[in-house]
Amino acid sequence: AVVSTQSTGVAEFLPTGGLLTSYDVLVQKLLRYVTTTDKVVFGFEIVLVLFVLYYIVEEGMEVVLFRMRYFLDVWNVLDTIIIVQILIGFGISLYRTTTIEGLIKDSETERDTFIS
């Protein structure tokens, strides 16, 4: 698994002659679908995408059928807001995945480059 590690170490010299040390290590998994559990999550994400596509087609047919009267019902407006929020979430997830994969490819080709 490709991981990114950020570590911080601090050593403080005390006036009494002692040494106070502390450290922090942060490890993050960069690739989303590595383990079996990750692949199961990916399967559920595909099911979600198929459900959302069906939902969009269904709402689109209602918009065509009822035209502007469709937006007079509060529940239909709520459906539209939910669809827009889901699409924004999909876009953010896709952007994050493609950005991280690009950074990983860049770091593999250039060994002097570190992902931050």
Secondary structure, 3 states (H helix, E strand, C coil): CCEEEEEEEEEEECCCCCEEEEEEEEEEECCCCCCHHHHHHHHHHHHHHHHHHHHHHHHHHHHHHHHHHHHHCHHHHHHHHHHHHHHHHHHHHHHHHHHHHHHHHHHHHCCCCCCC
